[in-house]
Structure formats: C-alpha cells, structure tokens
Amino acid sequence: MRSNGCGELRKQHIASSVQLCGWVDRCRDHGGVIFIDLRDKSGTIQVTVDPDQGKELFATAENLRNETVLQITGQVRERPIEAINKKLGTGEIEVLADSLIILNTVSQNLPFNVSIHEDEGVKEELRLRYRYLDLRKERMSRNLHLRHQTIQTARHFLEEEGFIEIETPILTKSTPEGARDYLVPSRVCEGEWFALPQSPQLFKQLLMVGGLEKYYQIARCFRDEDLRADRQPEFTQLDMEMSFMNQEEILDLNERLIAAIWKTTKGIDLPLPFPRITWQEAMNSYGTDRPDTRFEMKLINVNEIVKDMNFKVFSNAVASGGCVKCLTVSGGNNSISNVRIKPGGDIFSEAQQAGAGGLAFIRVREAGEIDTIGAIKTSFNTKQKEELLEQTKAQPGDLILFGAGDIKTVNKALDRVRIFLAKELGLISTNPNKMKWDFLWVVDFPMFEFNQDEKRFEALHHPFCAPNQNDIGNEPTEWPNRLPNSRAQAYDLVLNGLELGGGSIRIHEAELQKKVLETIGLNMNEANKQFGFLTEALQMGAPPHGGIAFGLDRIVMLLTGAESIRDTIAFPKTQQARCLMTGAPNEVSDQQLQELHVSSTWVAPD
C-alpha cells in the first residue's frame, strides 16, 4: 500500500514517485493550494495538492478532516528556501500529490487534537479514556519505541551471555508475604483459587533447580496494592536468575547490562563499576535505602553533642532511644526564610507529611555565631556549638535543619526535606537531556525487620534471600538465635533516588530455608502448605543461585524523561486501578458467578 514511510523521505528522494499512507495531521488552504501534513509512525511530510492536478483531487482535499486516513501518490520535490521547516526531518521537501484515496474517515468530533503542532495539556483522564488517540501523538510513540529498544537491547545482551527466555505461569498459587494477591476463582476446581503472580520468584528458582542455569523473562506481574500516585496493578519486570555465580559476578553482569541499555538508547557511556554503599550507610547518611547521590547534603547524627543539653526536645529524643540528626543547607540563610520552616511553611509541611512534629533550625552567622529563635539557641554551650560546626562543616551563611524523635521518623522526614530542597535550589535537574546519571548499589540489607503491630519478624525483601554466612555461622543449632540479626546477601540498584531493581543470592539449602520461614512466624505445617514444593525441590540437588529483577516501566520512564510510568505503558490503569478506555473492572453476570461458585458481599454505599 505504500513505498515509503512519511518521515523517511529526504532530499535524495527528489524526483522520485512515492506512495504514502497515514493520518491527516492538519490541512491548510493557502491561496488556492492545499497543504496536508501527512503523519505515520515514521514522521510527518507535507503533501501539496494543486488544483492543476485535477478538480476532483482538489475537491477531495478541500473537505478533509484531521485524522482522516489517506493513501496518496505523488512526486517528491524540493521546497522553496523560504518554506523550509527546520523542525521536521522532511522539512526540505514535499510531495506533490497526483492521487488521493480516503481509506477511512473521521465521523465524529475528536475529544482532543492529536496534531504534532498542538501543545500538550490534555487532562490525563481524557488521554486515558481515548488512549488509542493519545498513542498517535509523537510523545507516546517515542516513549513506546524507546521501550521496545530497551527490551531488545536487554534480550540481545542476555542471550549473548548465555541466557534463555522462559515463560513462567500467570495462574499460580497464592502465598503469604509481599503485597496482596489478585485472586482468580477456578470453575473446574470448585471452591479453589489461583493467584496472579506478584513476581516469578519461586518459578525462576525452580528453573535453577531444573538445571537451566541462566534464565530471563520480560515478566508481567500483578499486585493488588493500596492506591499510590505512580503504581500500576500490573507492571513489567526484566527478570533473571543464574546458577553458579556469586554476588560480585551478578553485580558485574548487571552493570554491563544497564550500560548497554544506556549506550543504545541514550548514546551515553556509563562509568563502571557503579559505586556501592551498605544499607546501614545509606540510612545513616541519607535516611533512605534509595538515596539520591547527585548532591551532598548528608544527614549528620549529633546525638553525642546534644544528649545532655538543656533543650529537652533533643535530649529527650536521645534518652528515649531515638536520635537527633541535621542537614546543612549551603547558603540557606539567603534562600530560605524562617516563615517557611515554621508551622504553615512549605518546608515545615514536608517534614510534617513524613510524620515529624516539625523542624528545629540554626543559622550560622559570621565568626561562627549561631542565630535562631526559641530555646534551641541558648541551649548550646560554646563546646557544643564548636563540635556542631565541626561535624556539619557549616560555614557562615549556611542553614542547619534538625529532626528529633524516633529514628524511623527522623530519617523519613529529613530525607523528604532533603529532596524537596535539592529540587528547589537547582541541585538536581529533571531535564532528561541534562540528567546526571548517578547509579548506586545498596548492599547488605538486614534479613528482617520487626513488625510491632503483629509482634513478629518480616523479611525485608522476601524470605528466599540467603543470609550472610558470617552472620549466622556454620552450625545449624546457631541459626535460630543468629538469623534475626543477620544481613541478607541482597542488593538494590538505585538511580537518582529511585530503585531500578533488586535481587539477592537465594537460599539453596532446604534446612536453612525452613529456619527462615520459621523466623517470620510460619510453623512447620504452614510452611509446608505454602512452600513445601520449594523446600522439597531444594533437597534434590539445588545449585547455588541468585538473581535480580528490574522495573522496566521505571527504567523507560527515566530514559524518556516522562513524568509518570503511565506514559511508558501502552494501556495503563489510573491511580484507582481502572482502565478508563474499556471500563474495567466491571460487573459480571450472576450466571458467571454461579459457575465459579462465588457470590459478592459488596453493598453499595447509600
């Protein structure tokens, strides 16, 4: 139906006869000559319809609506110098049409303009309702092409490294831990349920037991999580698992994989190896296990300085087992007013939204004097003041912000304030063309964290991570006492404050796996019911193995500079986990429910 793509034509095609297909991007009548911008996935070309080419042809062109689907034939010719459009790759040429066939018409008003000449600004709800129109826009087309390029690069790299792509089941078994499952009732096995996979974790481990050694998959995953701004109920992982490789080898391979993706899609040579810090270092210095290291402004623990001072907010926090941390804002005296830090201010609000009661602050003046309001200023003696300025490296003109309370809240609040200030002060760029790519491995995560509400340990990543052998010792009798405080052989790759992916060396010994399941509160019967198939497999010659999974949607979001992962997915859901285009989820008939032996307890609110 066509000889070329609209965006493929250049000056070397001048005098060639071509046949093109595409959509009318816009149509303009300039003094008896009609110009059609014809668009397909390759780009846009100007088509000229001259009345000298025939009255019927011209009459057809006069009545074209935007987004009409056309086939045109004509001859490529050079544009006059004054008519060259430098914004288009095809801007030096045009096609003089000698025939025009309408392949399909637009029979109703468009909900929004699709043209490349129209600014964005369409509400996201409308874009998602008419997603097929939104996909025609250059931005979405570019994002999805880059997504394809990313996947193809990963496939090529991994297959060169000896990996094979294997599909794992979508209908699987519901297991505890992790997020809430999406459940699917079974019609054939009455009263029983499948779950959609939150990840292929157990299946990929079983593939290693099966001797496949190097597996990867572009895996669809499903999590029925509470609603958040930028999460999807279904998402895509670049998932892999490998046998007979230690942590160093796995990190090296994945650094080279990421470097290949950035080189192919962005033309950027990433410096290798990526830096590494431990989980404890990340929490101490940044208050988060996914730190943005494009700028300094580290958190400083000042417990030893303030534990005996008269300012009770600080001394009481330390005495109760909490902490006092601060961060230094260089030049903050000039850029940040007291009003913004006190109740009602935007910086105060950032800390408050993270659970903090507020922020204390000190302004460093000339000659090392400190200035603030309230009791905090008079509470510092000379020695404490000198130690504070030495630890923080604060200079005249700097602002020091303090958080005090339990460690978790202080870390969360100061991390949030740190990122907020970095964006406002221009310390980080959100422009994808000026982006600084700061990759970082975070390693040595704790195996467990204690759930105060349920009074039990939970796996920080998942209960299949192998513990650090030095932490648990070689004697199984020591495992029950040493496991709760052990580190996991786990690793996360962080980029500019966002987690790209995470993985671990897995447990390949059945007895150790059983002890880990016991540590998170599963008795032997529960462990066998939920994970008996895994522990059984580990008893049959399971090799040492490990793996990792990357969030593909998030990788593409960063590569494209998109503001949301929804702009990297062809047909995403809303923040309410709905598809506005198809109307899913929706009600089903009573007959369908009866066949599945299911009834709904939902009662619509009055």
C-alpha positions in Angstrom: 0.0 0.0 0.0 3.0 2.4 0.4 6.5 2.7 -0.9 7.9 4.7 2.0 7.2 6.0 5.5 6.2 9.6 5.7 9.1 10.6 7.9 11.7 8.7 5.8 11.8 11.0 2.8 14.8 13.3 2.3 16.4 15.4 -0.4 17.9 12.3 -2.1 14.3 11.2 -2.9 13.6 14.3 -5.0 12.0 13.5 -8.4 11.0 10.0 -7.0 7.4 8.8 -7.3 6.1 7.6 -3.9 3.0 6.2 -2.4 2.3 7.1 1.2 -0.3 6.2 3.8 -1.0 8.0 7.1 -3.3 10.3 9.0 -4.1 13.9 8.2 -2.2 15.8 10.9 -3.6 19.1 9.7 -4.8 20.6 6.4 -4.2 24.3 5.3 -5.6 26.2 2.3 -3.1 28.8 1.2 -4.4 30.8 -1.7 -5.9 28.0 -3.8 -3.2 25.5 -2.9 -3.9 22.9 -0.1 -1.1 21.7 2.1 -1.7 18.4 4.0 0.7 17.4 6.8 0.5 13.6 6.5 1.7 11.6 9.5 2.6 8.0 10.2 4.8 6.3 12.8 8.0 7.4 11.0 7.2 11.1 11.0 5.4 13.8 9.0 5.6 15.0 5.4 4.0 18.0 3.7 1.8 17.0 0.8 0.8 19.7 -1.7 -2.5 19.5 -3.6 -2.5 21.8 -6.6 -5.8 22.5 -8.5 -3.8 22.0 -11.7 -3.5 18.3 -10.8 -7.3 17.9 -11.2 -10.5 19.3 -9.9 -11.7 16.0 -8.3 -8.4 15.6 -6.4 -8.6 19.2 -5.2 -12.3 18.9 -4.1 -11.4 15.8 -2.0 -8.6 17.6 -0.3 -10.7 20.6 0.5 -13.0 18.6 2.8 -10.5 16.5 4.7 -10.8 16.4 8.5 -7.9 16.0 10.8 -7.1 12.3 11.5 -8.6 11.1 8.2 -6.7 8.1 7.0 -5.2 8.6 3.5 -3.3 7.0 0.7 -1.6 9.4 -1.6 0.7 9.0 -4.6 2.9 11.8 -5.9 6.3 13.1 -6.7 8.9 14.3 -4.2 10.1 17.8 -4.9 12.3 20.4 -3.2 10.6 23.1 -1.1 11.3 26.8 -1.8 14.0 28.1 0.6 11.5 30.4 2.4 9.2 27.4 3.0 11.8 25.1 4.6 10.7 23.7 8.0 13.8 23.1 10.1 11.7 21.4 12.8 11.0 18.4 10.6 13.4 15.9 9.2 11.4 16.1 6.0 11.3 19.9 6.1 13.4 20.5 2.9 11.0 18.6 0.7 7.3 18.0 0.0 5.2 15.6 -2.1 3.1 17.0 -5.0 0.0 14.7 -5.0 -1.4 13.3 -8.2 -3.9 11.0 -6.5 -5.6 10.8 -3.1 -7.6 8.0 -1.7 -9.5 8.2 1.6 -9.0 4.9 3.4 -11.2 5.9 6.4 -13.0 9.0 7.6 -13.5 10.6 10.9 -17.2 10.6 11.6 -17.4 12.4 14.9 -15.6 15.2 16.7 -12.3 14.3 18.3 -12.1 14.7 22.1 -8.7 16.4 21.7 -6.3 17.5 19.0 -3.7 14.9 18.0 -1.6 17.1 15.8 2.2 17.4 16.3 1.6 21.1 16.1 -0.7 21.2 19.2 0.7 21.7 22.6 0.2 19.1 25.3 -2.0 20.0 28.2 -4.8 17.5 27.7 -6.0 16.1 31.0 -4.7 12.7 31.7 -8.2 11.3 32.3 -9.2 12.3 28.8 -5.9 10.9 27.3 -6.5 7.5 29.1 -10.2 7.4 28.0 -9.1 7.8 24.4 -5.8 6.1 24.7 -5.7 5.0 21.0 -5.7 8.7 20.0 -3.1 9.5 22.6 -0.8 6.8 21.2 -0.8 8.6 17.9 0.9 11.6 19.5 4.7 11.9 19.0 5.5 11.8 22.7 3.8 8.5 23.3 5.0 6.9 20.1 8.6 7.9 21.0 8.3 6.5 24.5 7.0 3.2 23.3 9.7 2.9 20.6 12.3 3.5 23.3 10.7 0.9 25.5 10.9 -1.6 22.6 14.6 -0.6 22.1 15.3 -1.1 25.8 13.8 -4.6 25.7 15.6 -5.6 22.5 18.9 -4.4 23.9 18.4 -6.4 27.1 17.4 -9.5 25.1 20.4 -9.3 22.9 22.8 -8.7 25.8 21.5 -11.6 27.9 21.4 -14.0 25.1 25.0 -13.2 24.2 25.7 -14.0 27.9 24.1 -17.5 27.5 20.7 -16.7 29.0 17.5 -18.2 27.5 14.0 -16.7 27.7 11.5 -18.9 29.5 7.8 -18.0 30.3 6.5 -18.8 33.8 2.8 -19.3 34.8 0.3 -16.5 35.1 -2.2 -18.6 37.0 -0.3 -19.7 40.1 -0.6 -20.2 43.9 -1.4 -17.6 46.5 1.3 -17.3 49.1 1.8 -15.1 52.2 4.3 -12.2 52.5 4.6 -9.4 50.0 1.6 -7.4 48.7 -2.0 -8.5 48.4 -2.7 -11.0 45.6 -5.1 -10.7 42.7 -7.2 -13.9 43.0 -8.9 -15.8 40.2 -11.6 -18.4 41.1 -11.4 -21.8 39.5 -14.5 -23.1 37.8 -13.1 -26.6 37.3 -11.7 -27.0 40.8 -14.7 -25.8 42.8 -14.0 -23.5 45.7 -10.3 -23.1 44.9 -8.4 -20.1 43.7 -5.5 -19.1 41.5 -3.4 -16.0 42.2 -1.8 -13.8 39.6 2.0 -13.7 40.2 3.5 -10.8 42.1 6.8 -11.9 40.5 8.2 -15.2 39.0 10.4 -15.6 42.1 9.7 -19.2 43.0 9.4 -20.5 39.4 12.7 -19.0 38.4 14.4 -20.6 41.4 12.9 -23.9 40.4 14.3 -23.4 36.9 17.7 -23.2 38.5 17.0 -26.5 40.3 16.0 -27.8 36.9 19.5 -27.1 35.6 18.6 -24.3 33.1 21.3 -22.1 34.8 20.6 -18.8 33.1 17.0 -17.6 32.7 15.5 -14.3 31.8 11.9 -13.1 31.1 10.0 -9.9 30.3 7.6 -10.8 33.1 4.1 -9.5 33.7 3.5 -9.1 37.4 0.4 -8.2 39.4 0.0 -6.6 42.9 -3.3 -5.6 44.5 -1.7 -2.8 46.4 -3.2 0.3 48.1 -3.5 3.2 45.7 -0.4 5.3 45.1 0.3 8.0 42.7 2.6 6.2 40.4 2.0 2.5 40.8 0.2 0.1 38.5 -1.7 -3.0 39.4 0.0 -4.8 36.6 3.6 -4.0 35.6 6.6 -5.4 33.8 9.9 -6.7 35.2 13.1 -7.6 33.4 13.6 -10.7 35.4 16.6 -13.0 35.5 18.2 -15.8 37.6 21.5 -17.5 37.3 23.3 -20.5 38.8 26.9 -20.9 39.9 27.5 -17.1 40.1 28.4 -15.2 43.3 27.2 -11.7 44.2 30.2 -10.0 42.6 29.7 -11.8 39.3 26.0 -10.9 39.3 26.6 -7.2 40.0 29.2 -7.1 37.3 26.9 -8.7 34.7 24.0 -6.3 35.5 26.2 -3.2 35.4 27.2 -4.2 31.9 23.6 -4.8 31.0 22.5 -1.4 32.3 25.5 0.2 30.5 24.4 -1.5 27.2 20.9 -0.1 27.6 22.0 3.4 28.2 24.5 3.3 25.4 21.9 2.0 22.9 19.0 4.3 23.9 20.9 7.5 25.0 24.3 7.2 23.4 25.8 7.5 26.9 28.9 5.6 28.2 28.3 4.9 31.8 31.4 4.7 34.0 31.8 1.2 35.5 31.8 -0.2 38.2 28.9 1.6 39.9 29.6 2.8 43.5 28.4 0.8 46.4 27.3 1.5 50.0 25.8 -0.6 52.7 22.2 -0.3 53.7 23.3 1.0 57.1 25.5 3.7 55.5 22.6 4.7 53.3 20.2 5.0 56.3 22.8 6.8 58.4 23.8 9.4 55.8 20.6 9.8 53.7 17.7 8.4 55.8 16.6 6.1 53.0 17.8 2.9 51.3 17.4 4.5 47.9 19.4 7.7 48.2 19.8 10.4 45.6 23.6 10.9 45.4 23.6 13.6 42.8 24.2 16.1 45.6 25.7 16.1 49.1 23.5 17.5 52.0 24.1 14.3 54.0 22.4 13.7 57.3 24.7 14.0 60.4 23.9 12.3 63.7 24.5 14.7 66.6 23.3 12.5 69.5 26.7 12.8 71.3 26.6 16.6 71.1 23.0 17.2 72.2 22.3 14.3 74.6 23.0 16.4 77.8 21.8 19.8 76.6 19.0 21.8 78.2 16.9 21.7 75.0 14.6 18.9 76.0 13.3 18.1 72.5 16.8 17.0 71.7 17.9 15.4 74.9 14.6 13.5 75.4 14.8 12.1 71.9 18.2 10.6 72.6 17.3 9.4 76.1 14.3 7.5 74.7 16.3 5.6 72.2 15.7 7.9 69.2 18.1 10.3 67.5 18.8 13.9 66.5 20.0 14.4 63.0 20.7 17.5 61.0 21.5 18.6 57.4 23.3 21.7 56.3 21.8 23.8 53.5 24.7 25.7 51.9 23.8 29.4 51.6 20.4 28.7 53.1 20.4 31.9 55.1 19.7 33.9 52.0 17.4 31.5 50.2 15.2 30.2 53.0 13.1 32.3 55.4 12.0 31.5 58.9 8.4 31.5 57.8 9.0 28.5 55.5 10.5 26.4 58.3 7.9 27.3 61.0 4.3 25.8 61.2 2.4 26.7 58.0 5.5 26.9 55.9 6.2 24.6 52.9 9.4 23.1 54.3 7.7 22.5 57.7 4.9 20.8 55.8 7.3 18.4 54.0 8.6 17.3 57.4 5.1 17.0 58.8 3.8 14.9 56.0 6.6 12.4 56.8 5.3 12.2 60.4 7.6 14.7 62.1 6.3 17.3 64.5 8.4 19.9 62.9 11.9 21.1 62.3 14.4 23.0 64.5 16.9 25.2 62.8 20.1 27.3 63.3 21.5 30.0 61.1 25.3 30.2 61.0 26.5 33.8 61.1 29.9 35.5 60.8 32.7 34.3 63.2 30.8 31.1 63.8 27.9 32.7 65.7 24.6 30.9 65.6 21.2 32.6 65.3 17.7 31.2 65.7 14.5 31.7 67.7 13.3 30.0 70.9 15.1 27.8 73.4 17.5 26.0 71.0 19.9 28.9 70.6 20.5 29.4 74.3 20.8 25.7 74.9 24.1 25.3 73.0 27.2 26.0 75.1 30.5 27.0 73.5 31.9 23.5 73.3 28.7 22.1 71.8 28.5 24.8 69.3 32.1 24.2 68.2 31.5 20.5 67.9 28.3 21.1 65.9 30.0 23.4 63.4 33.0 21.0 63.1 30.8 17.9 62.4 28.4 19.7 60.0 31.2 21.6 58.2 28.7 24.5 58.3 30.0 27.9 57.1 28.8 31.5 57.7 25.6 31.9 55.6 24.5 28.2 56.0 21.3 26.9 57.5 21.2 23.8 59.7 17.9 21.9 59.9 17.3 19.4 62.7 15.0 16.5 63.1 14.5 14.8 66.5 12.5 11.7 67.6 12.4 8.1 66.8 15.0 7.0 64.2 12.5 5.9 61.5 10.5 9.2 61.6 13.6 11.4 61.7 15.1 9.6 58.7 11.9 9.8 56.7 11.3 13.5 57.4 14.9 14.7 56.7 15.1 12.5 53.5 11.9 14.2 52.3 13.1 17.7 53.2 16.5 17.0 51.6 14.9 16.0 48.2 12.5 18.9 48.4 15.3 21.5 48.9 17.5 19.9 46.3 14.8 20.4 43.6 14.1 23.9 44.7 17.7 25.0 44.9 18.5 23.6 41.5 20.9 20.9 42.8 19.3 18.3 40.6 17.9 18.6 37.0 14.7 17.0 35.8 15.6 17.7 32.2 16.4 14.3 30.6 18.9 15.9 28.2 20.8 17.4 31.2 20.3 14.5 33.5 23.2 13.3 35.7 23.0 9.5 36.0 24.1 8.5 39.5 23.9 4.8 39.8 24.5 3.2 43.2 24.4 -0.4 44.6 22.9 -0.6 48.1 24.1 -3.9 49.7 24.0 -5.7 53.0 20.3 -5.2 53.8 19.0 -6.6 57.1 17.4 -10.0 56.6 14.4 -9.0 58.7 12.5 -6.1 60.3 10.3 -6.4 63.3 6.5 -5.7 62.8 5.5 -4.0 66.0 1.8 -4.5 65.3 2.0 -8.2 64.7 4.9 -8.8 67.1 6.9 -10.8 64.6 9.7 -10.6 62.1 9.1 -9.9 58.4 11.5 -10.5 55.6 12.8 -7.1 54.4 13.0 -8.2 50.8 11.5 -11.7 50.8 12.1 -14.9 52.7 14.2 -16.6 50.0 17.2 -14.3 50.3 20.3 -16.0 51.6 21.7 -14.7 54.9 25.3 -13.6 55.2 27.2 -16.8 56.2 29.4 -14.9 58.6 26.4 -13.6 60.5 24.7 -17.0 61.0 27.7 -19.3 61.4 28.1 -22.8 60.1 26.3 -24.6 62.8 22.5 -25.1 62.2 22.0 -25.0 66.0 23.1 -21.4 66.0 20.6 -20.3 63.2 17.5 -19.6 65.4 19.4 -17.1 67.6 21.6 -15.5 64.9 19.2 -15.3 61.9 17.0 -12.4 63.3 20.0 -10.0 63.4 21.8 -11.2 60.2 22.4 -9.4 57.0 21.0 -10.6 53.7 23.0 -11.2 50.6 20.7 -8.7 48.9 21.4 -5.8 46.6 19.3 -3.0 45.1 20.3 -0.8 42.1 19.4 2.8 42.8 19.4 5.6 40.2 18.9 9.2 41.2 16.9 8.3 44.3 14.7 5.7 42.6 15.0 2.0 42.9 15.6 0.4 39.5 15.6 -3.1 40.7 16.7 -5.5 43.4 17.8 -9.1 43.9 19.8 -11.4 46.1 21.7 -14.6 46.4 19.0 -17.2 47.2 18.8 -19.9 49.9 19.7 -23.2 48.2 19.6 -25.4 51.3 16.3 -26.8 52.4 17.0 -26.7 56.2 18.1 -23.1 56.1 15.0 -22.2 54.1 12.8 -23.8 56.7 14.5 -21.9 59.5 14.0 -18.6 57.7 10.3 -19.4 57.2 10.1 -20.2 61.0 11.7 -16.9 61.8 8.9 -15.0 60.0 6.4 -16.9 62.1 5.3 -19.8 59.9 5.0 -23.1 61.8 6.0 -26.3 60.1 2.5 -27.1 58.8 2.0 -23.6 57.4 5.5 -23.6 55.8 4.8 -27.0 54.1 1.4 -25.9 52.9 2.7 -22.7 51.3 6.2 -23.6 50.3 6.6 -27.3 50.6 7.1 -27.7 46.9 10.1 -25.3 47.1 11.8 -26.9 50.2 11.2 -30.3 48.6 13.0 -29.1 45.4 15.9 -27.7 47.4 16.5 -31.2 48.8 17.1 -32.6 45.3 20.4 -31.1 44.3 19.7 -27.3 44.1 22.7 -25.3 42.9 23.8 -22.1 44.5 21.9 -19.4 42.6 20.9 -15.7 42.6 19.0 -13.2 40.6 17.6 -9.8 40.1 14.5 -8.0 38.7 14.4 -4.5 37.2 11.3 -2.4 36.9 11.1 -2.0 33.2 8.4 0.7 33.3 10.5 2.8 35.7 13.7 2.4 33.6 11.9 3.6 30.5 10.3 6.5 32.5 13.8 7.7 33.4 15.2 7.2 29.9 12.4 9.2 28.3 12.2 11.8 31.0 8.5 11.0 31.4 6.7 12.3 34.5 4.8 9.1 35.1 5.2 5.4 34.4 1.8 5.6 32.8 3.5 7.4 29.9 5.7 4.4 29.2 2.8 1.8 29.1 0.6 1.4 26.1 -2.6 0.8 28.1 -2.1 1.8 31.7 -4.6 1.9 34.6 -5.4 5.0 36.6 -4.4 5.7 40.2 -7.7 4.0 41.1 -6.6 0.8 39.2 -9.2 1.4 36.5 -9.0 1.3 32.7 -11.0 4.3 31.5 -10.9 3.2 27.9 -12.5 -0.2 28.3 -14.3 0.4 31.6 -12.5 -2.4 33.5 -13.1 -3.6 36.2 -16.8 -4.1 35.6 -19.7 -6.2 36.9 -20.3 -9.7 35.6 -23.5 -11.6 35.3 -25.0 -13.7 38.1 -24.6 -16.8 35.9 -20.8 -16.3 35.6 -20.6 -16.0 39.4 -22.7 -19.1 39.9 -20.5 -21.1 37.5 -17.5 -20.1 39.7 -19.3 -20.8 43.0 -18.7 -17.2 44.0 -21.0 -14.6 45.4 -20.3 -10.9 46.2 -20.7 -9.4 49.6 -20.3 -5.9 48.3 -23.0 -3.4 49.3 -23.0 -0.1 47.5 -22.9 2.9 50.0 -26.0 5.0 50.3 
